[in-house]
């Protein structure tokens, strides 16, 4: 898998995380290291999951002003973001294994 493919996957993960947060415009990936972008994407994923969990807990206690549909939509966004993150991780691990198995 090419580096540009991994960067594209990270950019898609960031876009999914930002969409889950309700941000409509995603800034393009321009600079920085791969580790920085991956860390930022994982932080966004974690924030999305924490938000969905908190909304679920406050709704179940009756303290939330949100409706059930809003809570369920945020839970689904969180689930999709997590599934995307897992798929990106699987692709990165596969690429790493392919590179490690190459003969020099």
C-alpha positions, 0 to 999 in steps of 0.5 A: 500500500502506498504512503499516499493511500495511507494518508488518504485513509487518515484524511477520510478518518479525520473527515468522518470524525469532524463530520460526527462532531458537526463540523462541515468544512474539513481542512486539507491535510497539508503538513506535519508528520504521519504520527501527528495526523494519526494522533489528531484523528484518534483524538477526534475519534475518542472525543466523538465516542466520549460525547456519544457516551455522555449524551446517552448517560444524561438521556438515560437519567432524564437530565438531557435536553436532547431527544432520543433521535439526537442521541441515537444519531450521535451514537451511530456517528460514533459507531461509524467513526470507530468502524472506520478507525478500525479499518484504517488500523487494519490497513496500516497493519497490513501495509506494515506487514507487507513492508516488513516481509519485503526482501531487500 
